Amino acid sequence: MYTIKLLCHKSAPADQRGKSGDGDNDSLIAFPNDRYASVRPTERGKRFRTIFTRANRHNYSDPDYSYTDEEMAAIEAHRKHYQSFIDNLREERREKVRVKEHKEYGDDLNIGVKVAAGLKPKKLTLADIKDDPRPPTPPNSNWKLTSSKELEALEKQTIDKPVCDGLKAIPQTDQEKKECSAYLTPSDLHKIVIGPAFINFGDVCMRSTNTNHINIVNNLESFIYVQVGIDCRELRQTSPLSQVVPPMSRAAVPVIFESNAKGKFQRSINYSINGFYKNHLTVVANVVPPSLVMHTDSLEIGPTIGLPADAG
């Protein structure tokens, strides 16, 4: 058992394991189980003494296998070169961290102190863990904004419904007149979808009629009155210009475009909801002259009986 304990020992500096007796603290204490160190090449700068008498140990260096003084100096210089390179990289990284922390915490408010520096988080127990509280009820639920999920659910319910035809142009009943002249809250306006905001007819032929639609989705539980204003001759055939849209329904206003002028067309269409809330849509078209493309090598044109010769 005593031998096993000795095998666990290592050589240690004299100032850690006990002084050598002559005031030399740089020498190392040699334990009885490190005799093998005497027959191998050792570092020349280290001195060993015995554990009890503190006598200088004899260290044998084999000249056939040990380095010369010049080789040891070259190895040490090589090691210091790379050690200096690694130290410089470490110092550069630390300098970058110091500069970053100075920019972040070196202002007049933080005065160089890190936020929550030195604070330890509280250890939570099962008694401290509680369920998330329910969101508080808004003080006035009638005027709160509708969430995105609620708007999406309402739009899905209405968008699948067919377009209502034969709607009234003006409110007629007492209920329609009352609801179509009422003020709407911001939440109510979010439930009304009118679009698309950009109507593009693309390339259209001169003097040709093209139709697109303005979709109106009413997710409210009341009637709304939508009026469309046209102030250009190219869209003068658009009809009807006003509709009373029933609650939870979908309607469409056909936009008819016809132009006699070649070139690009862009105009805004103004609309209002219940006569108070106004907005606009943009109509864009590119009017091009008619072109005739024939996919045949032979074309025969016969005269039309009864037409004058100058009619073509």
C-alpha positions in Angstrom: 0.0 0.0 0.0 2.9 2.4 0.8 4.5 1.7 -2.6 1.2 2.5 -4.4 1.0 5.9 -2.7 4.6 6.7 -3.7 3.8 5.9 -7.3 1.1 8.6 -7.3 3.6 11.4 -6.4 5.2 13.7 -8.9 8.2 16.0 -8.7 7.2 19.5 -7.4 9.0 22.8 -6.8 10.7 23.2 -3.5 8.6 26.2 -2.5 5.5 24.0 -2.9 6.6 20.7 -1.4 9.2 22.2 1.1 12.3 24.3 0.9 15.6 22.7 -0.1 17.4 23.9 3.0 20.0 26.2 1.4 17.6 28.9 0.2 17.4 27.7 -3.4 13.7 27.7 -4.2 14.2 27.1 -8.0 15.2 23.5 -7.5 12.7 20.6 -7.7 12.3 17.8 -5.1 12.9 14.3 -6.5 10.8 11.6 -5.0 12.0 8.0 -4.6 9.8 6.8 -7.4 11.2 9.0 -10.2 14.6 7.3 -10.6 13.8 6.8 -14.3 14.2 10.5 -14.8 17.9 10.2 -14.1 18.6 8.1 -17.1 16.7 10.1 -19.7 17.6 13.5 -21.3 16.3 16.3 -19.0 15.9 20.0 -19.4 19.2 21.6 -18.6 17.7 24.6 -16.8 16.1 22.5 -14.0 17.8 21.2 -10.8 16.6 18.3 -8.7 17.3 17.5 -5.0 16.5 14.4 -2.9 13.5 14.4 -0.8 15.2 13.9 2.6 18.7 15.3 2.5 18.1 17.9 -0.2 21.2 16.8 -2.0 21.7 17.6 -5.7 20.5 14.7 -7.8 22.6 13.4 -10.7 20.9 13.7 -14.1 22.4 11.9 -16.9 22.0 13.2 -20.5 22.8 10.9 -23.3 24.8 12.9 -25.9 23.6 10.6 -28.7 19.9 11.5 -28.1 19.9 14.9 -26.3 19.9 18.2 -28.0 22.9 20.5 -28.1 22.8 24.0 -26.6 22.4 25.5 -30.0 19.5 23.2 -30.9 17.8 23.9 -27.6 18.1 27.6 -28.2 16.7 27.2 -31.8 13.7 25.2 -30.4 13.0 27.8 -27.7 13.2 30.6 -30.2 10.8 28.7 -32.5 8.4 28.2 -29.6 8.5 31.8 -28.5 7.8 33.0 -32.1 4.6 31.0 -32.3 3.7 31.8 -28.7 4.1 35.5 -29.4 1.9 35.2 -32.5 -0.8 33.4 -30.5 -0.5 36.0 -27.7 -0.9 38.9 -30.2 -4.1 37.3 -31.7 -5.5 36.9 -28.2 -4.7 40.5 -27.4 -6.4 41.7 -30.7 -9.5 39.7 -29.8 -9.6 41.2 -26.3 -9.1 44.7 -27.7 -12.0 44.2 -30.1 -14.2 43.1 -27.2 -13.1 46.1 -25.1 -13.9 48.5 -27.9 -17.3 47.0 -28.5 -18.1 47.1 -24.8 -17.0 50.7 -24.6 -19.3 51.7 -27.4 -22.2 49.8 -25.9 -21.7 50.7 -22.2 -19.4 53.7 -22.2 -22.1 56.4 -22.5 -23.3 58.8 -19.9 -26.2 56.5 -18.9 -24.4 53.2 -18.3 -21.0 54.8 -17.3 -19.2 51.6 -18.3 -21.3 49.3 -16.2 -22.8 46.2 -18.0 -26.5 45.7 -17.7 -27.4 43.2 -15.0 -23.6 42.5 -14.4 -23.1 40.2 -11.4 -26.8 39.4 -11.0 -27.7 35.7 -10.7 -31.0 34.5 -12.1 -33.5 33.3 -9.6 -34.0 29.5 -9.4 -37.6 28.7 -10.2 -39.5 26.0 -8.4 -42.7 24.3 -9.4 -44.6 26.7 -7.2 -43.2 29.7 -9.0 -44.2 28.4 -12.5 -47.7 29.6 -13.3 -49.8 29.6 -16.5 -49.8 32.6 -18.8 -52.5 35.0 -17.7 -55.4 35.7 -20.1 -55.2 39.0 -21.9 -57.3 41.6 -20.2 -60.6 42.5 -21.7 -60.5 45.8 -23.6 -62.4 48.6 -21.8 -64.5 49.2 -24.9 -64.8 46.1 -27.0 -66.9 47.8 -29.6 -64.1 50.2 -30.6 -61.1 47.8 -30.4 -59.2 46.8 -33.5 -59.9 43.4 -34.9 -57.0 41.0 -34.9 -55.6 39.5 -38.0 -56.9 36.1 -37.2 -60.4 37.4 -36.8 -60.2 39.3 -40.1 -58.9 36.2 -41.9 -61.7 34.1 -40.5 -64.4 36.6 -41.5 -62.9 37.0 -45.0 -62.9 33.3 -45.5 -66.5 33.1 -44.6 -67.5 35.9 -47.0 -65.2 35.2 -49.9 -66.7 31.8 -50.6 -70.1 33.3 -51.0 -71.4 34.1 -54.5 -71.6 37.7 -55.8 -74.9 39.3 -55.0 -76.8 40.5 -58.1 -79.6 43.0 -58.3 -78.6 45.1 -55.4 -80.3 48.4 -54.7 -78.6 51.6 -56.0 -79.8 53.7 -53.0 -81.1 52.9 -49.5 -84.8 52.6 -49.4 -86.0 51.0 -46.2 -85.7 52.7 -42.8 -83.2 50.1 -41.6 -81.0 50.6 -44.7 -81.2 54.4 -44.4 -80.2 54.2 -40.8 -77.3 51.8 -41.2 -76.0 53.3 -44.5 -75.7 56.7 -42.8 -74.0 55.5 -39.6 -70.4 56.2 -38.6 -68.0 53.3 -38.7 -65.3 52.4 -36.1 -61.8 51.6 -37.2 -62.6 48.0 -36.5 -65.6 48.2 -38.8 -63.5 49.7 -41.6 -61.0 46.8 -41.3 -63.9 44.4 -41.9 -64.7 46.0 -45.2 -62.5 44.9 -48.1 -62.7 46.8 -51.4 -60.2 45.9 -54.2 -58.1 45.3 -55.9 -56.3 48.6 -55.3 -54.6 48.4 -58.7 -56.8 47.4 -61.7 -54.6 46.7 -64.8 -56.4 46.1 -68.1 -53.1 45.4 -69.8 -53.0 45.9 -73.6 -56.4 46.8 -75.0 -57.4 47.6 -78.6 -58.7 51.0 -79.5 -62.5 51.4 -79.5 -62.9 48.0 -77.9 -64.8 47.4 -74.6 -63.0 45.7 -71.7 -64.5 44.8 -68.4 -63.0 44.4 -65.0 -64.5 44.2 -61.5 -64.2 46.0 -58.1 -64.9 43.4 -55.4 -66.7 44.6 -52.3 -66.6 42.3 -49.2 -68.8 43.3 -46.4 -68.0 41.4 -43.1 -70.2 43.7 -41.0 -73.6 42.7 -39.6 -75.2 45.8 -41.1 -75.8 47.4 -44.5 -73.2 49.6 -46.1 -73.5 52.1 -48.9 -70.7 52.2 -51.5 -70.5 55.0 -54.1 -68.0 55.1 -57.0 -67.0 58.3 -58.7 -66.1 58.4 -62.4 -64.6 61.5 -63.9 -63.3 60.4 -67.3 -64.9 59.5 -70.6 -62.9 56.2 -70.9 -64.8 54.7 -67.9 -68.1 56.4 -68.4 -69.9 53.1 -69.3 -69.2 51.8 -65.7 -72.5 51.0 -64.0 -73.9 50.9 -61.4 -72.0 53.6 -59.6 -73.6 52.9 -56.2 -74.7 49.8 -54.3 -76.3 48.9 -51.0 -74.3 45.9 -49.9 -76.2 43.6 -47.4 -74.4 42.3 -44.3 -72.0 39.4 -44.5 -72.2 39.4 -48.3 -70.1 40.0 -51.4 -70.7 42.4 -54.3 -69.0 43.5 -57.5 -69.0 46.7 -59.5 -68.1 46.2 -63.2 -65.6 48.7 -64.5 -65.9 49.1 -68.3 -63.0 50.7 -70.2 -63.2 52.0 -73.7 -60.7 54.5 -75.3 -60.3 56.1 -78.7 -56.8 57.5 -78.0 -53.6 55.5 -78.4 -51.2 55.3 -75.5 -51.0 54.6 -71.8 -53.9 55.3 -69.6 -53.9 55.8 -65.8 -56.6 57.3 -63.7 -57.8 57.1 -60.1 -61.4 56.0 -59.2 -62.7 57.5 -56.0 -65.2 55.6 -53.8 -66.8 56.3 -50.5 -68.4 54.2 -47.8 -71.6 55.5 -46.1 -70.7 58.9 -47.6 -68.0 59.6 -45.0 -65.0 57.3 -45.6 -63.3 58.0 -48.9 -60.5 56.1 -50.7 -59.4 55.5 -54.3 -58.4 52.8 -56.8 -56.0 53.1 -59.7 -56.9 52.0 -63.2 -54.1 51.4 -65.7 -54.3 50.3 -69.4 -52.2 50.4 -72.5 -54.3 51.3 -75.6 -52.8 49.9 -78.8 -54.1 50.2 -82.4 -55.8 47.1 -83.9 -53.6 44.7 -85.8 -54.6 41.9 -88.2 -52.6 38.7 -88.1 -53.4 36.0 -90.7 -52.2 32.5 -90.4 -52.7 31.5 -94.0 -50.8 31.9 -97.3 -54.0 32.4 -99.4 -56.9 34.8 -98.7 -59.8 35.4 -101.0 -62.1 38.4 -100.4 -65.4 38.5 -102.3 -67.6 41.6 -102.9 -70.6 42.2 -100.8 -73.8 42.7 -102.9 -75.6 46.0 -102.2 -72.7 48.0 -100.9 -71.2 51.0 -102.9 -67.7 50.6 -104.4 -66.1 53.0 -102.1 -67.2 51.0 -99.0 -64.2 48.7 -99.4 
